Amino acid sequence: MPTPPPLPTGTTDTDALNDHRFPCDSCGGAMRFSPAQQQLICDHCGNTKPVSAAQEGLWGAGSSIPEMDFKSALRKQIPDADLESTQVTKCANCGASVEFDPAIHAAECPFCATPIVSDTGVDRHIKPRGILPFMLDEPSARDAVGQWMGSLWFAPNRLKRDSRRHRKMDGIYIPYWTFDAQTESRYAGERGVVYYETRYVIRDGKRQAVQVAKVRWSPARGRVARFFDDVLVLASRSLPKQFTDALQPWDLSRLSPYNAEFIAGMRAEAYTVELDEAFNEARGYMDRVIERDVRFDIGGDRQRIHQLKTEVSDIRFKHILLPIWVAAYRYRGKSYRFVVNGQSGRVQGERPYSAIKIALAVLAALALAATIGYVYAMNQGGM
């Protein structure tokens, strides 16, 4: 990452890090956000506290979450109020940069179960503008994983037992970028209309009429425009993209302005995909949608696109955090992971296969085939 700008006057790294700790008013213990109750709770004395509306972002609860200017961010012209510092530890195995309590000096990576030693590094990055609070608590996430594991026919029995009694699932907010953009595209191509001609062929010594499809092409030119809103791009490399893509959809209408209280008792992963790289992925998605729009605009039965030029303007973005529950475990020396959408409960994961179960299934299939063959032969012989 590029060298971060200096902290605002009168602010220290410690001040910024302490923004993520919320002591209990009754006993002084650390409070955590409870997905089940949608408020802060103290596990020491049971005291509860509503999420502070006064701290719900700079824009007030219920207001829309404004985006930042993309070109200004690329020029590093980001206001100090939109930057923050967090204590993160990078896993050497999977590359995840996860926020840890500075008091913790040794831990296990929640993404791959690799032991890691926390360092004293402070990550300076663009502050999230939006956060999607956890709706699913840990027991519900464990139930979802149990149901998912129960549906895996060839998973080892030991794996299913271990997953059910896994000591803990970690609640983690993973980073995303969203992009807005106005696009205007001009194209040149051809519109194809299918028609049929009758031809005669000789089949089995007889003359028969058949219909042959033909395409009549005509030139086509035009313009299409589209406004893209909240194109979502993963800003992390710690999980396989097929996992995170399969966790969709996310209901982004439930986004709240960023409030560190939602992270209390959870962890947050720092983004490792930079803004320009993320926009390249977003632009690829936009181009595919624009091509679909062009084909629809050309019309006809078939389309050819010879030239397509798109102007993109008013690009804006925001950094948001989305909730997942993750459990990483090691089975025969290899790491496997379960990931649960913290909003919907959708599950994705890695799994080993039981060689014994597969062998038994093959033997059972062969035995069934042999039985069917024997019965068929007996029936044929009795005729």
KARA-V954131 format. One record per pair of residues at least 12 apart in sequence whose ideal C-beta (glycine too) atoms are under 10 Angstrom apart, sorted by sequence separation. I is the first residue (numbers start at 1). GAP is how many residues later the second one is. D is the distance in whole Angstrom. If there is no record, write none. Layout:
BEGIN
i: <I	I>
gap: <GAP	GAP>
d: <D	D>
END
This chain:
BEGIN
i: <30	31	38	39	40	86	87	88	98	105	106	149	198	199	232	291	326	327	337	338	29	30	31	37	38	86	87	96	98	104	105	149	150	197	198	199	232	325	326	327	336	337	338	28	29	30	31	34	68	86	87	95	96	104	105	146	149	150	196	197	198	291	294	324	325	326	336	337	27	29	87	89	94	96	103	105	148	149	196	197	324	325	335	336	24	26	28	29	31	87	89	91	93	94	95	96	100	102	195	196	197	232	294	324	325	326	334	336	24	25	27	28	31	87	89	91	92	94	95	101	146	195	196	197	232	291	323	324	325	22	24	26	27	29	31	33	89	91	93	94	96	98	100	102	145	146	195	196	232	290	323	324	334	23	24	26	27	90	91	93	94	100	145	194	195	291	322	323	324	331	22	24	25	26	27	89	91	93	94	96	98	102	146	194	195	230	232	290	322	323	325	331	332	24	26	91	93	142	143	145	193	194	195	287	322	329	331	24	25	26	91	92	93	142	192	193	194	230	290	324	325	327	328	24	26	58	91	93	142	192	193	229	230	287	326	24	25	58	91	92	97	99	142	145	191	192	193	286	324	24	91	92	144	190	191	192	193	230	287	90	97	142	191	192	286	22	89	142	190	191	283	89	90	97	141	189	190	191	192	22	89	90	141	190	191	283	22	88	89	138	139	141	189	190	239	87	88	89	90	138	188	189	238	87	89	137	138	188	189	283	87	88	90	138	187	188	189	236	279	282	87	88	89	137	187	188	235	236	237	238	86	87	88	136	186	187	235	236	237	282	19	86	87	186	187	235	236	237	279	85	86	88	134	185	186	187	234	235	236	85	86	134	185	186	235	279	84	85	86	134	184	185	234	235	278	84	85	133	184	185	233	235	241	83	84	86	132	183	184	185	278	83	84	85	131	183	184	233	235	275	83	84	182	183	235	82	83	84	132	182	183	233	234	275	82	128	181	182	183	233	81	82	130	181	182	232	233	80	82	128	180	181	231	233	234	78	79	128	130	180	181	231	233	271	78	126	129	179	180	232	233	125	178	179	180	181	231	232	233	271	126	178	179	180	231	233	178	179	231	233	269	73	178	179	231	232	268	176	177	178	179	228	231	177	178	228	231	266	268	269	176	177	176	177	228	266	269	68	110	175	176	177	228	231	263	110	111	175	176	262	266	267	108	110	174	175	176	226	258	263	68	109	110	111	174	175	228	258	262	67	108	110	174	228	258	65	66	67	111	175	226	255	258	20	65	66	172	174	226	256	19	65	174	225	255	19	20	64	65	172	224	255	16	17	19	20	172	224	226	255	16	17	176	224	225	252	11	16	17	58	224	15	16	17	57	59	174	224	250	252	5	8	9	14	16	30	57	58	223	224	4	5	8	11	13	57	98	222	224	250	3	5	7	8	11	12	13	14	57	99	174	224	250	2	4	5	6	11	13	57	98	99	176	178	220	223	224	248	5	8	56	222	247	7	96	98	176	222	266	6	7	178	220	221	222	247	5	7	96	97	220	244	4	20	220	21	218	220	244	4	20	21	243	17	51	218	217	220	243	17	18	216	220	224	226	228	233	235	17	215	216	217	219	220	221	225	235	239	215	217	220	221	224	225	231	235	215	217	219	227	228	229	230	239	14	213	230	232	234	238	173	215	254	173	230	232	172	250	252	171	247	249	250	251	173	174	175	246	247	248	250	251	171	172	173	174	175	177	243	247	249	250	38	171	172	173	174	175	176	243	244	246	247	249	1	38	170	171	172	173	175	177	179	243	247	248	250	38	170	171	172	174	175	176	177	240	244	247	249	35	36	175	177	181	239	248	35	36	179	238	240	247	33	34	35	36	37	130	177	178	179	183	239	246	247	33	35	36	177	181	185	246	247	35	36	176	177	179	180	181	185	246	34	35	36	175	179	183	187	245	246	36	177	178	179	183	187	191	243	244	17	35	177	181	185	189	243	16	35	179	183	184	185	187	188	189	191	192	193	194	195	242	243	13	70	179	183	187	191	192	193	194	243	14	16	185	186	187	189	190	191	192	193	194	240	13	70	126	185	189	191	192	193	239	70	125	183	187	188	190	191	192	240	13	16	67	70	187	191	192	67	185	190	191	192	65	67	190	191	189	190	7	189	190	135	187	188	189	190	7	188	189	4	6	132	187	188	189	4	5	132	135	187	188	189	4	132	187	188	3	4	132	133	186	187	188	1	2	4	130	132	133	186	187	1	132	133	185	186	187	1	130	131	132	185	186	111	130	131	184	185	186	112	129	130	131	133	184	185	111	112	130	131	183	184	185	110	111	129	130	131	133	134	183	184	109	128	129	130	131	133	134	181	182	183	184	128	131	132	133	182	183	127	128	131	134	181	182	183	128	131	134	181	182	183	127	133	179	181	182	180	181	182	128	180	181	35	179	180	181	131	179	180	33	98	178	179	180	32	97	178	179	96	97	98	128	177	178	95	96	97	177	178	95	96	176	177	178	94	95	96	128	176	177	94	175	176	93	94	125	126	175	176	94	124	125	174	175	176	91	123	125	173	174	175	90	123	173	174	123	125	126	172	173	174	172	173	174	172	173	171	172	174	171	172	170	171	172	169	170	171	169	170	110	168	169	170	111	169	170	110	168	169	107	167	166	67	166	167	67	166	99	163	65	174	101	163	99	100	162	172	99	162	163	174	98	99	162	169	171	173	98	99	159	169	172	97	98	99	169	171	97	98	159	166	96	97	158	159	163	84	86	96	97	158	162	97	156	163	84	96	155	156	86	95	159	88	88	90	145	88	89	144	86	88	90	145	87	141	142	86	141	140	141	142	141	163	65	136	138	129	130	131	132	133	134	135	136	137	163	129	130	131	132	133	134	136	138	149	65	128	129	130	131	132	133	134	148	64	65	66	126	128	129	130	131	132	134	160	65	126	127	128	129	130	131	146	148	159	64	65	126	128	145	159	62	63	125	144	145	155	158	159	160	61	62	145	156	159	61	142	144	151	155	156	158	60	141	143	144	148	152	154	155	156	157	59	61	141	142	147	148	149	154	155	156	57	58	59	141	148	152	154	155	156	157	56	57	58	74	140	141	144	145	147	148	149	152	153	154	156	157	56	57	74	141	144	146	148	152	153	154	156	55	56	57	73	74	138	140	143	144	145	149	152	154	155	55	56	73	144	148	154	55	136	138	141	145	153	154	51	54	55	56	70	74	136	137	140	153	53	55	56	70	73	135	136	141	154	52	68	135	136	154	51	52	134	135	136	153	52	70	133	134	135	136	51	132	133	135	136	50	51	132	49	51	110	112	113	114	49	110	111	113	110	112	113	114	109	110	111	112	113	110	112	113	109	108	40	113	114	39	40	43	113	41	112	113	38	40	41	111	112	113	40	112	33	109	111	33	35	110	33	111	32	33	31	33	34	35	96	32	33	34	35	32	33	31	32	33	30	31	32	94	30	82	82	22	21	22	20	19	20	22	74	94	18	19	22	70	73	93	20	21	22	71	73	94	19	20	70	71	72	73	69	70	71	20	69	70	73	20	67	69	70	20	67	68	69	67	68	66	67	68	67	68	66	67	65	65	1	1	1	2	1	35	35	35	35>
gap: <12	12	12	12	12	12	12	12	12	12	12	12	12	12	12	12	12	12	12	12	13	13	13	13	13	13	13	13	13	13	13	13	13	13	13	13	13	13	13	13	13	13	13	14	14	14	14	14	14	14	14	14	14	14	14	14	14	14	14	14	14	14	14	14	14	14	14	14	15	15	15	15	15	15	15	15	15	15	15	15	15	15	15	15	16	16	16	16	16	16	16	16	16	16	16	16	16	16	16	16	16	16	16	16	16	16	16	16	17	17	17	17	17	17	17	17	17	17	17	17	17	17	17	17	17	17	17	17	17	18	18	18	18	18	18	18	18	18	18	18	18	18	18	18	18	18	18	18	18	18	18	18	18	19	19	19	19	19	19	19	19	19	19	19	19	19	19	19	19	19	20	20	20	20	20	20	20	20	20	20	20	20	20	20	20	20	20	20	20	20	20	20	20	21	21	21	21	21	21	21	21	21	21	21	21	21	21	22	22	22	22	22	22	22	22	22	22	22	22	22	22	22	22	23	23	23	23	23	23	23	23	23	23	23	23	24	24	24	24	24	24	24	24	24	24	24	24	24	24	25	25	25	25	25	25	25	25	25	25	26	26	26	26	26	26	27	27	27	27	27	27	28	28	28	28	28	28	28	28	29	29	29	29	29	29	29	30	30	30	30	30	30	30	30	30	31	31	31	31	31	31	31	31	32	32	32	32	32	32	32	33	33	33	33	33	33	33	33	33	33	34	34	34	34	34	34	34	34	34	34	35	35	35	35	35	35	35	35	35	35	36	36	36	36	36	36	36	36	36	37	37	37	37	37	37	37	37	37	37	38	38	38	38	38	38	38	39	39	39	39	39	39	39	39	39	40	40	40	40	40	40	40	40	41	41	41	41	41	41	41	41	42	42	42	42	42	42	42	42	42	43	43	43	43	43	44	44	44	44	44	44	44	44	44	45	45	45	45	45	45	46	46	46	46	46	46	46	47	47	47	47	47	47	47	47	48	48	48	48	48	48	48	48	48	49	49	49	49	49	49	49	50	50	50	50	50	50	50	50	50	51	51	51	51	51	51	52	52	52	52	52	53	53	53	53	53	53	54	54	54	54	54	54	55	55	55	55	55	55	55	56	56	57	57	57	57	57	58	58	58	58	58	58	58	58	59	59	59	59	59	59	59	60	60	60	60	60	60	60	60	61	61	61	61	61	61	61	61	61	62	62	62	62	62	62	63	63	63	63	63	63	63	63	64	64	64	64	64	64	64	65	65	65	65	65	66	66	66	66	66	66	66	67	67	67	67	67	67	67	67	68	68	68	68	68	68	69	69	69	69	69	70	70	70	70	70	70	70	70	70	71	71	71	71	71	71	71	71	71	71	72	72	72	72	72	72	72	72	72	72	73	73	73	73	73	73	73	73	73	73	73	73	73	74	74	74	74	74	74	74	74	74	74	74	74	74	74	74	75	75	75	75	75	76	76	76	76	76	76	77	77	77	77	77	77	77	78	78	78	78	78	78	79	79	79	80	80	80	80	81	81	81	81	82	82	82	83	83	83	84	84	84	84	84	84	84	84	84	85	85	85	85	85	85	85	85	85	85	86	86	86	86	86	86	86	86	87	87	87	87	87	87	87	87	88	88	88	88	88	88	89	89	89	90	90	90	91	91	91	92	92	92	92	92	93	93	93	93	93	93	93	93	94	94	94	94	94	94	94	94	94	94	95	95	95	95	95	95	95	95	95	95	95	95	96	96	96	96	96	96	96	96	96	96	96	96	96	97	97	97	97	97	97	97	97	97	97	97	97	98	98	98	98	98	98	98	99	99	99	99	99	99	100	100	100	100	100	100	100	100	100	100	100	100	100	101	101	101	101	101	101	101	101	102	102	102	102	102	102	102	102	102	103	103	103	103	103	103	103	103	103	104	104	104	104	104	104	104	104	104	105	105	105	105	105	105	105	106	106	106	106	106	106	106	106	106	106	106	106	106	106	106	106	107	107	107	107	107	107	107	107	107	107	108	108	108	108	108	108	108	108	108	108	108	108	109	109	109	109	109	109	109	109	109	110	110	110	110	110	110	110	110	110	111	111	111	111	111	111	111	112	112	112	112	112	113	113	113	113	114	114	115	115	115	116	116	116	116	116	117	117	117	118	118	118	118	118	118	119	119	119	119	119	119	119	120	120	120	120	121	121	121	121	121	121	121	122	122	122	122	122	122	122	122	123	123	123	123	123	123	124	124	124	124	124	124	125	125	125	125	125	125	126	126	126	126	126	126	126	127	127	127	127	127	127	127	128	128	128	128	128	128	128	128	128	129	129	129	129	129	129	129	129	129	129	129	130	130	130	130	130	130	131	131	131	131	131	131	131	132	132	132	132	132	132	133	133	133	133	133	134	134	134	135	135	135	136	136	136	136	137	137	137	138	138	138	138	138	139	139	139	139	140	140	140	140	140	140	141	141	141	141	141	142	142	142	142	142	143	143	143	143	143	143	144	144	144	145	145	145	145	145	145	146	146	146	146	146	146	147	147	147	147	147	147	148	148	148	148	149	149	149	149	149	149	150	150	150	151	151	152	152	152	153	153	154	154	154	155	155	155	156	156	157	157	157	157	158	158	158	159	159	159	160	160	161	162	162	162	163	163	164	164	165	165	166	166	167	167	167	167	168	168	168	168	169	169	169	169	169	169	170	170	170	170	170	171	171	171	171	171	172	172	172	172	173	173	173	173	173	174	174	174	174	174	174	175	175	175	176	176	176	176	177	177	177	179	180	180	180	181	181	181	182	182	182	182	183	183	183	184	184	185	185	185	186	186	187	187	187	188	188	188	188	188	188	188	188	188	188	189	189	189	189	189	189	189	189	189	190	190	190	190	190	190	190	190	190	191	191	191	191	191	191	191	191	191	191	191	192	192	192	192	192	192	192	192	192	192	193	193	193	193	193	193	194	194	194	194	194	194	194	194	194	195	195	195	195	195	196	196	196	196	196	196	196	197	197	197	197	197	197	197	197	197	197	198	198	198	198	198	198	198	198	198	198	199	199	199	199	199	199	199	199	199	199	200	200	200	200	200	200	200	200	200	200	200	200	200	200	200	200	201	201	201	201	201	201	201	201	201	201	201	202	202	202	202	202	202	202	202	202	202	202	202	202	202	203	203	203	203	203	203	204	204	204	204	204	204	204	205	205	205	205	205	205	205	205	205	205	206	206	206	206	206	206	206	206	206	207	207	207	207	207	208	208	208	208	208	208	209	209	209	209	209	209	210	210	210	210	210	211	211	211	212	213	214	214	214	214	215	215	215	215	216	216	216	216	217	217	217	217	217	218	218	218	219	220	221	221	221	222	222	222	222	223	223	223	224	224	224	224	224	224	225	225	226	226	226	227	227	227	228	228	229	229	230	230	230	230	230	231	231	231	231	232	232	233	233	233	234	234	234	234	235	236	237	238	239	239	240	241	241	241	241	241	242	242	242	242	242	242	243	243	243	243	243	243	244	244	244	244	244	244	245	245	245	246	246	246	246	247	247	247	247	248	248	248	248	249	249	250	250	250	251	251	252	252	253	255	269	270	271	272	273	288	290	307	308>
d: <8	8	9	6	9	10	6	7	7	7	7	10	7	8	10	10	7	8	6	8	5	8	9	10	7	5	6	6	8	10	5	10	10	10	6	5	10	8	5	8	7	5	9	9	7	8	10	8	7	9	8	10	8	6	9	8	5	9	10	7	8	7	6	10	7	7	4	10	6	4	5	9	6	5	9	10	9	8	4	5	6	4	8	6	8	7	8	7	8	10	10	10	7	10	9	8	9	8	10	7	8	8	10	6	8	10	9	7	9	9	5	9	9	9	10	9	9	5	9	8	7	10	6	6	10	7	9	6	6	6	4	9	4	8	7	7	7	4	9	4	9	9	5	8	6	6	8	7	7	7	8	5	7	9	9	5	9	9	9	5	10	9	8	6	6	10	8	3	9	10	9	7	10	9	7	8	7	9	7	9	10	9	10	7	8	10	8	6	8	6	9	9	7	6	4	7	4	9	10	8	9	6	6	9	8	10	6	10	7	10	10	7	9	8	10	7	8	6	10	10	9	9	9	5	10	7	6	8	10	4	5	9	10	7	9	10	7	9	10	7	9	8	7	8	10	7	8	8	10	8	5	10	10	9	9	5	8	9	10	8	7	9	7	8	8	8	6	6	5	5	9	8	10	9	5	10	7	8	10	10	4	8	10	6	5	7	9	9	6	8	9	8	8	6	9	8	9	10	8	5	8	5	6	9	8	10	9	7	8	9	8	7	9	7	8	5	9	6	10	9	8	8	10	9	7	9	9	8	10	8	10	6	4	9	8	6	9	7	5	9	9	7	8	8	8	4	6	7	7	5	5	9	6	9	5	7	9	7	7	7	8	10	7	8	4	7	9	5	8	8	7	5	7	8	8	8	8	9	8	7	7	9	10	6	7	10	8	8	5	8	10	7	8	10	7	7	8	10	9	7	6	4	8	5	6	6	6	8	9	8	8	9	8	9	5	8	9	5	7	4	8	10	9	7	8	10	8	10	8	7	7	5	10	9	8	7	10	9	8	6	9	9	5	7	9	10	9	7	5	10	5	9	10	9	7	8	9	8	10	10	9	8	8	8	4	10	4	5	9	8	8	7	6	8	10	9	6	10	9	6	7	8	6	8	7	10	7	10	10	9	6	5	6	8	8	8	10	8	9	10	6	5	6	9	8	9	9	8	6	8	10	10	10	4	7	4	8	8	9	10	7	10	9	8	8	6	8	9	9	8	9	6	5	9	8	10	7	10	10	10	7	9	8	9	5	10	10	8	7	10	8	5	7	9	6	9	7	10	10	9	7	10	9	9	9	9	10	10	6	9	6	7	9	10	9	8	8	4	6	10	5	9	7	5	10	9	7	6	10	9	7	9	9	9	9	9	10	9	10	10	9	10	4	10	5	7	9	8	8	6	9	7	7	7	10	9	9	10	8	9	10	5	9	7	10	10	8	9	8	9	7	9	9	8	9	8	10	10	7	8	10	5	9	8	9	10	10	7	9	10	10	9	8	9	10	7	7	7	9	9	5	9	7	7	8	8	10	8	8	8	9	10	9	9	8	8	9	8	10	9	10	9	8	10	10	9	9	7	7	9	9	8	10	9	10	10	9	8	7	10	9	9	9	10	9	10	6	7	9	9	9	10	10	8	9	10	8	9	9	9	8	10	7	6	9	9	10	8	10	9	7	9	10	6	6	10	8	9	8	8	6	8	7	7	7	8	6	8	8	4	9	8	7	4	5	4	5	7	8	10	8	9	9	8	10	9	8	7	7	7	4	8	9	5	9	9	10	8	6	10	6	9	8	9	9	9	9	8	9	7	9	8	7	9	7	8	4	9	8	10	9	5	7	9	6	9	9	10	10	9	6	10	6	8	8	7	6	4	4	8	10	9	6	4	9	9	8	9	10	8	9	5	7	8	8	10	4	6	9	9	10	8	9	9	8	9	9	10	10	8	7	8	7	7	5	7	5	8	9	9	9	10	9	9	10	9	10	9	9	8	9	8	8	10	10	8	6	5	5	10	5	4	8	9	9	8	10	9	10	8	6	5	6	7	9	5	7	10	7	6	4	6	8	9	9	10	9	8	10	9	8	3	8	8	10	8	8	8	8	7	8	9	9	6	7	9	6	7	8	6	4	10	5	8	9	10	10	4	7	8	8	5	9	9	7	6	5	7	8	8	8	8	8	4	8	3	7	6	8	9	7	10	8	8	5	9	8	10	10	8	6	9	8	8	8	5	6	6	5	9	7	10	7	7	7	8	9	4	6	9	4	8	8	9	7	8	9	7	8	5	9	6	5	6	5	9	9	6	7	6	7	9	8	7	8	8	9	6	10	9	5	10	10	9	5	8	5	10	9	9	7	8	7	10	5	10	5	5	10	9	8	7	7	5	10	10	10	10	7	8	7	5	10	9	7	7	8	7	5	9	9	7	7	9	10	9	5	9	9	8	6	9	7	9	8	8	6	5	9	8	8	7	8	5	3	9	6	6	8	6	8	9	8	8	5	7	5	10	8	6	8	8	7	10	10	6	10	6	6	7	5	10	9	7	8	10	9	4	6	10	10	8	9	7	8	10	6	6	8	8	7	6	9	8	8	9	6	6	10	7	8	5	5	7	10	7	7	8	5	8	9	8	10	10	9	5	10	9	10	9	6	8	7	10	9	9	7	9	7	6	9	5	10	10	9	6	5	7	8	10	8	8	7	8	10	9	10	5	7	7	7	6	8	6	8	6	4	8	10	9	9	10	9	8	9	10	6	8	7	9	8	10	9	10	7	8	10	9	9	8	8	10	8	7	5	9	7	10	9	8	7	4	9	9	8	8	9	10	8	7	9	6	10	7	9	10	8	10	9	9	4	8	7	7	10	4	7	10	8	6	8	6	4	5	5	7	9	7	9	8	9	9	5	7	7	8	6	8	10	6	9	7	6	10	9	8	10	9	7	9	8	5	5	5	6	9	7	8	9	9	10	10	10	10	8	9	6	9	8	7	9	5	10	5	6	9	7	9	10	9	10	9	8	7	8	7	5	9	10	9	9	9	9	9	7	4	8	7	10	4	4	6	5	7	9	9	6	3	9	10	9	9	9	10	8	8	8	10	10	6	8	8	5	5	7	7	5	10	7	9	9	9	8	9	8	6	6	6	10	10	9	8	6	8	10	10	8	10	5	9	5	9	5	6	7	10	7	7	7	6	9	10	8	9	7	9	8	9	7	9	9	7	9	9	10	9	5	8	10	7	9	7	7	7	6	10	4	5	8	8	6	7	8	8	8	5	5	8	8	9	10	9	7	6	9	9	10	10	9	8	10	10	6	4	5	5	6	9	10	8	6	10	5	6	9	10	7	8	6	10	7	9	9	8	5	9	5	8	10	6	8	9	9	8	9	7	9	9	7	10	10	9	6	9	10	5	8	7	9	10	10	9	5	8	9	5	6	6	2	7	7	7	7	9	7	10	9	8	9	6	5	5	9	10	10	8	10	10	5	10	10	8	6	8	9	10	10	9	10	7	9	7	10	7	9	4	10	10	8	6	10	10	10	6	5	8	9	6	8	4	6	8	6	6	5	8	8	10	6	8	9	9	8	8	7	8	10	7	10>
END
